[in-house]
Amino acid sequence: MTQKTPLYDAHVAAGARMVDFGGWEMPINYGSQIEEHHHVRRDAGMFDVSHMTIVDLHGPDVRDYLSRLLANDVAKLGEAGKALYSCMLNERGGVIDDLITYRMDDNWYRVIVNAATRENDLAWMNQQADGFSLDINERGELAMVAVQGPKARDAVIRILASDDAERASALKPFSAAECGTIFIARTGYTGEDGFEVALPADEAEIFWNQLAEGGVKPCGLGARDTLRLEAGMNLYGQDMDTETTPLESGLAWTVAMAEERDFIGREALQAQREAGVPRKLVGLVLEDRGVIRHGQVVNTAAGDGVVTSGSFSPTLEQAIALARVPADAQGEVTVEVRNKALKARMVKPPFARNGAVCDGIN
């Protein structure tokens, strides 16, 4: 049986087309995925992301535990409220999940992981907790709404109480604060400014409706995927998984190996670096007409690769993709689409952010 978020009735009332997404009934769009995409780039849109998993970690050993668990270094979180993007790796260096960790105080960190990986993530996190003094608590009673776009922050701040609005206004990118019963983080997955807001489930629909009355447009998973692809952000299960390392997934910048920190997967990553990382994740812009999709073969002079994520880009009005190709691949390539070899060129993601096409893409 599929699960429903606290905002299910609001989605149906707004005319959303609902689909099964990893065991959850979620809105794919509310009529036009393209219009929702443009609204986020130009104004403000909101996404129900209550299916994602919020986990609170409490205890005197929580920092040491996360230092062992994550490829990025939580010691970078010098102040309360700071956020860190990282991968959680297996012993082979494969990516179990990508996640954001917030430092709330010395003995409390909050982790938000993907919905589809929830069961494996929690099992792995509990397995690795042996020997550390901490509690791992899933916060299933919380809903979460992502409000994204150039006008998103103002839309949220307008409906907060004055003290909370002041705290939210002061948040820097990749930081968070508790505002009463609401947790507000200035993070996102679209390449636009905005907030991700966790709040009690029984307050979610009121919050959602207040945003809608303020002009924030409900947006579905379809627009969320094209926005994140334009922003050059990886999708777990396609652009990374347990058989690929961060070094092969365009995420070397999230691996902190400068210090002699003994995190899970470190030895495997060191060995891969010494042997030479065999593949890399690149961006593709299709120069012929067509649409690139996940799984299509990419032909390069250095050997074949594969499209990991592909779609039509509403901002570029061209097909774009992320692809894993041989490390030596350069220049123009072809993508096999319906038995035709279509021309594409490799670029460095992101493709579009902050309402505009990024430099070097066109």
Sine and cosine of phi, psi and omega as CSV:
sin_phi,cos_phi,sin_psi,cos_psi,sin_omega,cos_omega
0.00,0.00,0.73,-0.68,0.03,-1.00
-0.96,0.27,0.46,-0.89,0.00,-1.00
-0.99,-0.11,0.38,-0.93,0.01,-1.00
-0.85,-0.52,0.63,-0.78,0.08,-1.00
-0.99,0.12,0.21,-0.98,0.05,-1.00
-0.88,0.48,-0.23,0.97,-0.03,-1.00
-0.98,-0.19,0.17,0.99,-0.05,-1.00
-0.82,0.57,-0.76,0.65,-0.04,-1.00
-0.89,0.47,-0.59,0.81,0.01,-1.00
-0.91,0.41,-0.61,0.79,0.02,-1.00
-0.90,0.44,-0.74,0.68,-0.03,-1.00
-0.89,0.46,-0.67,0.74,0.00,-1.00
-0.90,0.44,-0.49,0.87,-0.01,-1.00
-1.00,0.05,0.05,1.00,0.06,-1.00
0.99,0.10,0.38,0.93,-0.03,-1.00
-0.93,0.37,0.56,-0.83,0.19,-0.98
-1.00,0.02,0.90,-0.44,-0.11,-0.99
-1.00,-0.08,0.61,-0.79,0.03,-1.00
-0.69,-0.72,0.30,-0.95,0.11,-0.99
-0.99,0.15,0.86,-0.51,0.02,-1.00
-0.79,-0.61,0.98,-0.18,0.03,-1.00
0.86,0.51,0.55,0.83,0.02,-1.00
1.00,-0.03,0.09,1.00,0.02,-1.00
-0.87,-0.49,0.61,-0.79,0.13,-0.99
-1.00,0.10,0.94,-0.34,-0.12,-0.99
-0.78,-0.62,0.45,-0.89,0.03,-1.00
-0.97,0.24,0.79,-0.62,0.09,-1.00
-1.00,0.04,-0.58,0.82,0.15,-0.99
-0.25,-0.97,0.16,-0.99,0.02,-1.00
-0.92,-0.40,0.43,0.90,0.02,-1.00
0.71,-0.71,-0.70,0.71,-0.01,-1.00
-0.57,-0.82,0.94,-0.33,0.04,-1.00
-0.89,0.46,-0.61,0.79,-0.02,-1.00
-0.90,0.43,-0.71,0.70,0.00,-1.00
-0.89,0.45,-0.64,0.77,0.02,-1.00
-0.90,0.44,-0.65,0.76,0.03,-1.00
-0.86,0.52,-0.79,0.62,-0.03,-1.00
-0.90,0.44,-0.58,0.82,-0.02,-1.00
-0.89,0.46,-0.62,0.78,0.03,-1.00
-0.93,0.37,-0.67,0.75,0.00,-1.00
-0.91,0.40,-0.49,0.87,-0.15,-0.99
-0.94,-0.33,-0.34,0.94,-0.14,-0.99
-0.61,-0.79,-0.97,-0.25,0.02,-1.00
-0.38,-0.93,0.75,-0.66,0.07,-1.00
-0.76,-0.65,0.36,-0.93,0.00,-1.00
-0.79,-0.62,0.59,-0.81,-0.03,-1.00
-0.83,-0.56,0.70,-0.72,0.16,-0.99
-0.99,0.17,0.93,-0.37,0.03,-1.00
-0.88,-0.48,0.52,0.86,-0.02,-1.00
-0.92,0.39,-0.25,0.97,0.03,-1.00
-0.97,0.26,-0.27,0.96,0.05,-1.00
-0.94,0.34,0.31,-0.95,-0.15,-0.99
-0.95,-0.32,0.86,-0.51,0.04,-1.00
-0.98,-0.18,0.80,-0.60,-0.03,-1.00
-0.80,-0.60,0.81,-0.58,0.07,-1.00
-0.98,-0.20,0.71,-0.71,-0.01,-1.00
-0.89,-0.46,0.87,-0.50,-0.01,-1.00
-0.84,-0.54,0.62,-0.78,0.12,-0.99
0.57,-0.82,0.29,-0.96,-0.06,-1.00
-0.93,0.37,-0.36,0.93,-0.04,-1.00
-0.98,-0.19,0.19,0.98,-0.17,-0.99
-0.89,0.46,-0.63,0.77,-0.01,-1.00
-0.92,0.39,-0.69,0.72,0.02,-1.00
-0.89,0.45,-0.62,0.79,0.02,-1.00
-0.89,0.46,-0.74,0.67,-0.01,-1.00
-0.93,0.37,-0.50,0.87,0.06,-1.00
-0.90,0.43,-0.53,0.85,0.05,-1.00
-0.99,0.14,-0.58,0.81,-0.14,-0.99
-0.98,0.22,-0.58,0.82,-0.21,-0.98
-0.95,-0.31,0.54,-0.84,0.03,-1.00
-0.97,0.26,-0.49,0.87,0.13,-0.99
-1.00,0.05,0.29,-0.96,-0.18,-0.98
-0.97,-0.25,0.91,-0.41,-0.01,-1.00
-0.92,0.40,-0.19,0.98,0.08,-1.00
-0.90,0.44,-0.29,0.96,0.07,-1.00
-0.93,0.36,-0.33,0.95,-0.02,-1.00
-0.99,0.12,0.98,0.20,-0.11,-0.99
-0.96,0.28,-0.46,0.89,-0.07,-1.00
-0.86,-0.51,0.47,-0.88,0.10,-0.99
-0.87,0.49,0.67,-0.74,0.00,-1.00
0.99,-0.11,-0.23,0.97,0.00,-1.00
-0.95,0.30,0.52,-0.85,-0.02,-1.00
-0.88,-0.48,0.45,-0.89,-0.04,-1.00
-0.65,-0.76,0.78,-0.63,0.10,-0.99
-1.00,-0.01,0.70,-0.72,-0.04,-1.00
-0.43,-0.90,0.26,-0.96,0.20,-0.98
-0.97,-0.24,0.52,-0.85,0.14,-0.99
-0.96,-0.29,0.87,-0.49,-0.19,-0.98
-0.95,-0.31,0.39,-0.92,0.22,-0.98
-1.00,0.00,0.00,-1.00,-0.07,-1.00
-0.90,0.44,-0.41,0.91,0.01,-1.00
-1.00,0.09,0.01,1.00,-0.03,-1.00
1.00,0.07,0.01,1.00,0.05,-1.00
-0.95,0.33,0.47,-0.88,-0.10,-1.00
-1.00,0.04,0.92,-0.39,0.11,-0.99
-0.96,0.26,-0.62,0.78,0.06,-1.00
-0.17,-0.98,0.33,-0.94,0.21,-0.98
-0.94,-0.34,0.55,-0.84,-0.16,-0.99
-0.41,-0.91,0.26,-0.97,0.11,-0.99
-0.91,-0.41,0.73,-0.68,0.03,-1.00
-0.91,-0.40,0.75,-0.67,0.05,-1.00
-0.92,-0.38,0.73,-0.68,0.14,-0.99
-1.00,-0.01,0.91,-0.42,-0.01,-1.00
-1.00,-0.04,-0.68,0.74,0.20,-0.98
-0.38,-0.93,-0.12,-0.99,-0.11,-0.99
-0.88,0.48,-0.49,0.87,-0.08,-1.00
-0.91,-0.40,0.22,0.98,-0.03,-1.00
-0.62,-0.79,0.89,-0.45,0.12,-0.99
-0.85,-0.53,0.57,-0.82,0.05,-1.00
-0.92,-0.39,0.73,-0.69,0.01,-1.00
-0.85,-0.52,0.70,-0.71,0.06,-1.00
-0.86,-0.51,0.87,-0.50,-0.09,-1.00
-0.89,-0.45,0.17,-0.99,-0.04,-1.00
-0.93,0.36,0.39,-0.92,-0.03,-1.00
-0.95,0.31,-0.71,0.70,-0.11,-0.99
-0.93,0.37,-0.37,0.93,-0.05,-1.00
-0.98,-0.19,0.12,0.99,-0.14,-0.99
-0.77,0.64,-0.79,0.62,-0.10,-0.99
-0.89,0.45,-0.74,0.67,0.00,-1.00
-0.91,0.41,-0.64,0.77,0.00,-1.00
-0.87,0.49,-0.77,0.64,-0.04,-1.00
-0.90,0.43,-0.63,0.78,0.03,-1.00
-0.89,0.45,-0.69,0.72,-0.01,-1.00
-0.92,0.40,-0.69,0.73,-0.02,-1.00
-0.89,0.45,-0.65,0.76,0.03,-1.00
-0.94,0.35,-0.61,0.79,0.03,-1.00
-0.89,0.46,-0.62,0.79,-0.05,-1.00
-0.99,0.15,-0.08,1.00,-0.06,-1.00
-0.99,0.14,-0.16,0.99,0.01,-1.00
-0.84,0.54,0.77,-0.64,0.02,-1.00
1.00,-0.04,-0.17,0.99,0.04,-1.00
-0.95,-0.32,0.58,-0.81,0.04,-1.00
-1.00,-0.06,0.99,-0.12,0.04,-1.00
-0.28,-0.96,0.32,-0.95,0.09,-1.00
-0.92,-0.39,0.65,-0.76,0.02,-1.00
-0.91,-0.41,0.91,-0.42,-0.11,-0.99
-0.82,-0.57,0.89,-0.45,0.12,-0.99
-0.96,0.27,0.70,-0.72,-0.05,-1.00
-0.97,-0.25,0.91,0.41,-0.04,-1.00
-0.92,0.40,-0.23,0.97,-0.01,-1.00
-0.99,0.11,-0.04,1.00,-0.01,-1.00
-0.98,-0.18,0.63,-0.78,0.17,-0.98
-0.99,-0.16,0.22,-0.98,0.03,-1.00
-0.57,-0.82,0.70,-0.72,0.00,-1.00
-0.79,-0.61,0.78,-0.63,0.09,-1.00
-0.98,-0.18,0.83,-0.56,0.02,-1.00
-0.91,-0.42,0.90,-0.43,-0.20,-0.98
-0.74,-0.67,0.54,-0.84,0.03,-1.00
0.74,-0.67,0.25,-0.97,-0.05,-1.00
-0.89,0.46,-0.39,0.92,0.02,-1.00
-0.96,-0.29,0.19,0.98,-0.12,-0.99
-0.93,0.37,-0.71,0.70,-0.07,-1.00
-0.89,0.45,-0.69,0.72,0.01,-1.00
-0.88,0.48,-0.62,0.79,-0.02,-1.00
-0.90,0.44,-0.63,0.77,0.02,-1.00
-0.95,0.31,-0.72,0.70,-0.07,-1.00
-0.87,0.50,-0.56,0.83,-0.02,-1.00
-0.88,0.47,-0.48,0.88,-0.09,-1.00
-0.98,-0.20,0.08,1.00,0.04,-1.00
-1.00,-0.01,0.41,-0.91,0.16,-0.99
-0.89,0.46,0.40,-0.92,-0.18,-0.98
-0.84,0.54,-0.70,0.72,0.00,-1.00
-0.90,0.43,-0.68,0.74,0.01,-1.00
-0.92,0.39,-0.62,0.78,0.02,-1.00
-0.88,0.47,-0.61,0.79,0.01,-1.00
-0.91,0.41,-0.66,0.75,0.02,-1.00
-0.92,0.39,-0.68,0.73,0.00,-1.00
-0.91,0.41,-0.62,0.78,0.01,-1.00
-0.89,0.46,-0.51,0.86,-0.07,-1.00
-0.99,0.11,-0.12,0.99,-0.06,-1.00
-0.92,0.39,0.75,-0.67,0.12,-0.99
-1.00,0.07,0.32,-0.95,0.07,-1.00
-0.82,0.58,0.63,-0.78,-0.03,-1.00
0.86,0.50,0.74,0.68,0.13,-0.99
-0.57,-0.82,0.26,-0.97,-0.12,-0.99
-0.54,-0.84,0.29,-0.96,0.03,-1.00
-0.46,-0.89,0.46,-0.89,0.15,-0.99
-1.00,0.01,0.79,-0.61,0.03,-1.00
-0.84,-0.55,1.00,-0.01,-0.11,-0.99
0.91,0.42,-0.82,-0.57,0.02,-1.00
-1.00,0.05,0.01,1.00,-0.08,-1.00
-0.96,-0.27,0.69,-0.72,0.11,-0.99
-0.97,-0.25,0.87,-0.50,-0.06,-1.00
-0.89,-0.46,0.82,-0.57,0.03,-1.00
-0.85,-0.52,0.70,-0.71,0.06,-1.00
-1.00,0.01,0.94,0.33,-0.01,-1.00
-0.69,-0.72,0.05,-1.00,0.03,-1.00
0.07,-1.00,-0.02,-1.00,-0.16,-0.99
-0.72,-0.69,0.33,0.94,-0.13,-0.99
-0.88,-0.48,-0.16,0.99,-0.11,-0.99
0.99,0.11,0.15,0.99,0.06,-1.00
-0.89,-0.46,0.32,-0.95,0.09,-1.00
-0.94,0.35,0.30,-0.95,0.04,-1.00
0.45,-0.89,-0.18,-0.98,-0.04,-1.00
-0.81,-0.59,0.48,-0.88,0.28,-0.96
-0.91,-0.41,0.84,-0.55,-0.18,-0.98
-0.88,-0.47,0.86,-0.50,0.12,-0.99
-0.98,-0.21,0.71,-0.71,-0.06,-1.00
-0.45,-0.89,0.31,-0.95,0.01,-1.00
-0.83,0.56,0.62,-0.78,-0.09,-1.00
-0.84,0.54,-0.60,0.80,-0.06,-1.00
-0.97,0.24,-0.07,1.00,0.08,-1.00
-0.97,-0.23,-0.11,0.99,-0.18,-0.98
-0.91,0.40,-0.71,0.71,-0.09,-1.00
-0.93,0.37,-0.60,0.80,0.05,-1.00
-0.88,0.47,-0.72,0.69,0.02,-1.00
-0.87,0.50,-0.72,0.69,0.00,-1.00
-0.86,0.51,-0.73,0.69,-0.03,-1.00
-0.93,0.37,-0.57,0.82,0.06,-1.00
-0.89,0.45,-0.66,0.75,0.05,-1.00
-0.89,0.45,-0.69,0.73,0.00,-1.00
-0.88,0.48,-0.66,0.75,0.02,-1.00
-0.91,0.43,-0.42,0.91,0.04,-1.00
-1.00,0.05,0.10,0.99,0.08,-1.00
0.99,-0.14,0.07,1.00,0.03,-1.00
-0.98,0.18,0.80,-0.60,-0.11,-0.99
-1.00,0.02,0.76,-0.65,0.11,-0.99
-0.90,0.44,0.69,-0.73,-0.03,-1.00
-0.75,-0.66,0.55,-0.84,-0.07,-1.00
-0.98,-0.18,-0.05,-1.00,-0.05,-1.00
-0.91,0.41,-0.44,0.90,0.01,-1.00
-0.88,0.47,-0.77,0.63,0.03,-1.00
-0.91,0.41,-0.60,0.80,0.02,-1.00
-0.86,0.51,-0.60,0.80,-0.04,-1.00
-0.96,0.28,-0.67,0.74,0.02,-1.00
-0.93,0.36,-0.55,0.83,0.06,-1.00
-0.91,0.42,-0.70,0.71,-0.03,-1.00
-0.93,0.36,-0.55,0.83,0.04,-1.00
-0.92,0.39,-0.71,0.70,0.07,-1.00
-0.85,0.53,-0.58,0.81,-0.01,-1.00
-0.98,0.21,-0.05,1.00,0.04,-1.00
0.95,0.30,0.44,0.90,-0.03,-1.00
-0.99,-0.12,0.67,-0.74,-0.04,-1.00
-0.94,0.34,0.56,-0.83,0.16,-0.99
-0.96,-0.27,0.82,-0.57,-0.02,-1.00
-0.91,0.40,0.66,-0.75,-0.02,-1.00
1.00,-0.10,-0.33,0.95,0.07,-1.00
-0.88,-0.47,-0.85,0.53,-0.06,-1.00
-1.00,0.07,-0.24,0.97,0.05,-1.00
-0.39,-0.92,0.47,-0.88,0.02,-1.00
-0.28,-0.96,-0.16,-0.99,-0.08,-1.00
-0.95,0.32,-0.18,0.98,-0.01,-1.00
-0.98,-0.20,0.00,1.00,0.05,-1.00
-0.83,-0.56,0.54,-0.84,0.00,-1.00
-1.00,-0.10,0.25,-0.97,0.08,-1.00
-0.86,0.51,-0.49,0.87,-0.03,-1.00
-0.93,0.36,-0.42,0.91,0.03,-1.00
-0.99,-0.12,0.01,1.00,-0.13,-0.99
-0.86,-0.52,0.34,0.94,0.01,-1.00
0.93,0.36,0.36,0.93,-0.09,-1.00
-0.86,-0.52,0.40,0.92,0.04,-1.00
-0.86,0.52,-0.48,0.88,-0.02,-1.00
-0.92,0.39,-0.25,0.97,0.01,-1.00
-1.00,-0.08,-0.02,1.00,-0.03,-1.00
-0.98,-0.18,0.87,-0.49,-0.04,-1.00
-0.98,-0.20,0.99,-0.13,-0.05,-1.00
-0.93,-0.37,0.06,1.00,-0.06,-1.00
-0.90,0.44,-0.61,0.79,0.03,-1.00
-1.00,-0.02,0.36,-0.93,0.00,-1.00
-0.99,0.13,0.79,0.61,-0.02,-1.00
-1.00,0.07,0.75,-0.66,-0.11,-0.99
-1.00,-0.06,0.96,0.27,0.03,-1.00
-1.00,-0.03,0.39,-0.92,-0.01,-1.00
-0.90,0.44,0.81,-0.59,0.01,-1.00
0.99,-0.16,-0.14,0.99,-0.07,-1.00
-0.86,0.51,-0.73,0.68,-0.05,-1.00
-0.87,0.50,-0.65,0.76,0.00,-1.00
-0.91,0.42,-0.65,0.76,0.01,-1.00
-0.93,0.38,-0.63,0.78,0.04,-1.00
-0.88,0.47,-0.70,0.72,-0.01,-1.00
-0.89,0.45,-0.64,0.77,0.00,-1.00
-0.92,0.39,-0.64,0.77,0.04,-1.00
-0.90,0.44,-0.69,0.73,-0.03,-1.00
-0.92,0.40,-0.57,0.82,-0.01,-1.00
-0.99,0.14,-0.34,0.94,-0.08,-1.00
0.98,-0.20,0.89,-0.46,0.00,-1.00
-0.92,0.40,0.86,-0.50,-0.17,-0.99
-0.97,0.22,-0.40,0.92,-0.09,-1.00
-0.71,-0.70,0.30,-0.95,0.04,-1.00
-0.62,-0.79,0.41,-0.91,0.05,-1.00
-0.99,-0.15,0.80,-0.59,-0.04,-1.00
-0.79,-0.61,0.22,-0.97,0.15,-0.99
-1.00,-0.10,0.50,-0.86,0.08,-1.00
-0.81,-0.59,0.66,-0.75,0.19,-0.98
-0.88,-0.47,0.86,-0.52,-0.04,-1.00
-0.97,0.23,0.79,-0.62,-0.02,-1.00
-1.00,-0.10,-0.41,0.91,0.14,-0.99
-1.00,0.04,0.20,-0.98,0.05,-1.00
-0.97,0.23,0.63,-0.78,-0.01,-1.00
0.55,-0.83,0.02,-1.00,0.03,-1.00
-0.79,-0.62,0.73,-0.68,0.01,-1.00
-1.00,-0.01,0.66,-0.75,-0.01,-1.00
-0.79,-0.62,0.37,-0.93,0.07,-1.00
-0.79,0.61,0.73,-0.69,0.10,-0.99
0.99,-0.12,-0.22,0.98,0.00,-1.00
-0.95,0.30,0.52,-0.86,-0.06,-1.00
-0.99,0.15,0.67,-0.74,0.05,-1.00
-0.94,-0.34,0.85,-0.53,0.01,-1.00
-1.00,-0.10,0.83,-0.55,0.06,-1.00
-0.78,-0.63,0.26,-0.97,0.02,-1.00
-0.91,0.41,-0.33,0.94,-0.02,-1.00
-0.99,-0.12,0.06,1.00,-0.03,-1.00
0.82,-0.58,0.09,-1.00,-0.06,-1.00
-0.99,0.11,0.52,-0.86,0.14,-0.99
-0.78,-0.62,-0.27,-0.96,-0.04,-1.00
-0.55,-0.83,0.60,-0.80,0.10,-0.99
-0.96,0.29,0.79,-0.61,0.03,-1.00
-0.99,-0.11,-0.60,0.80,0.11,-0.99
-0.60,-0.80,0.71,-0.71,0.05,-1.00
-0.49,-0.87,0.52,-0.85,0.01,-1.00
-0.19,-0.98,0.12,-0.99,0.18,-0.98
-0.99,0.17,0.73,-0.69,0.01,-1.00
-1.00,-0.06,0.91,-0.40,0.04,-1.00
-0.89,0.46,-0.52,0.85,-0.03,-1.00
-0.97,0.25,-0.70,0.72,0.01,-1.00
-0.99,0.13,-0.37,0.93,-0.13,-0.99
0.85,0.53,0.63,0.78,0.07,-1.00
-0.59,-0.81,0.29,-0.96,0.11,-0.99
-0.98,0.18,0.68,-0.73,0.03,-1.00
-0.73,-0.68,0.24,-0.97,-0.01,-1.00
-0.33,-0.94,0.31,-0.95,0.33,-0.95
-0.96,-0.27,0.63,-0.78,-0.04,-1.00
-0.60,-0.80,0.58,-0.81,0.09,-1.00
-0.99,-0.17,0.88,-0.48,-0.10,-0.99
-0.77,-0.64,0.24,-0.97,0.07,-1.00
-0.83,0.56,0.55,-0.84,-0.10,-0.99
-0.87,0.50,-0.47,0.88,-0.04,-1.00
-1.00,0.05,-0.04,1.00,-0.05,-1.00
-0.90,0.43,0.65,-0.76,0.01,-1.00
-0.54,-0.84,0.32,-0.95,0.19,-0.98
0.94,0.33,-0.56,-0.83,-0.06,-1.00
-0.98,0.20,0.52,-0.85,-0.01,-1.00
-0.67,-0.74,0.08,-1.00,0.18,-0.98
-0.82,-0.58,0.48,-0.88,0.05,-1.00
-0.89,-0.46,0.76,-0.65,-0.02,-1.00
-0.99,0.17,0.95,-0.31,-0.02,-1.00
-0.84,-0.55,0.93,-0.36,0.02,-1.00
0.78,0.63,0.78,0.63,0.06,-1.00
0.92,0.40,0.28,0.96,0.11,-0.99
-0.87,-0.49,0.57,-0.82,0.04,-1.00
-0.99,-0.13,0.97,-0.23,-0.05,-1.00
-1.00,-0.07,0.65,-0.76,-0.05,-1.00
-0.97,0.25,0.67,-0.75,0.08,-1.00
-0.58,-0.82,0.37,-0.93,0.09,-1.00
-0.85,-0.53,0.56,-0.83,-0.01,-1.00
-0.99,0.14,0.66,-0.75,0.04,-1.00
-0.70,-0.72,0.21,-0.98,0.07,-1.00
-0.99,-0.12,0.90,-0.43,0.05,-1.00
-0.88,0.47,0.38,-0.92,0.18,0.98
-0.99,0.14,0.29,-0.96,0.04,-1.00
-1.00,0.02,-0.66,0.75,-0.03,-1.00
-0.50,-0.87,0.65,-0.76,0.08,-1.00
-0.43,-0.90,0.37,-0.93,0.06,-1.00
0.76,0.65,0.68,0.74,0.13,-0.99
0.99,0.16,0.06,1.00,-0.10,-1.00
-0.58,-0.81,0.35,-0.94,0.10,-1.00
-0.94,0.34,0.67,-0.74,-0.06,-1.00
-0.98,0.22,0.40,-0.91,0.04,-1.00
-0.86,0.51,0.63,-0.78,0.07,-1.00
1.00,0.07,-0.01,1.00,-0.03,-1.00
-1.00,-0.03,-0.70,0.72,0.00,-1.00
-1.00,0.09,0.00,0.00,0.00,0.00
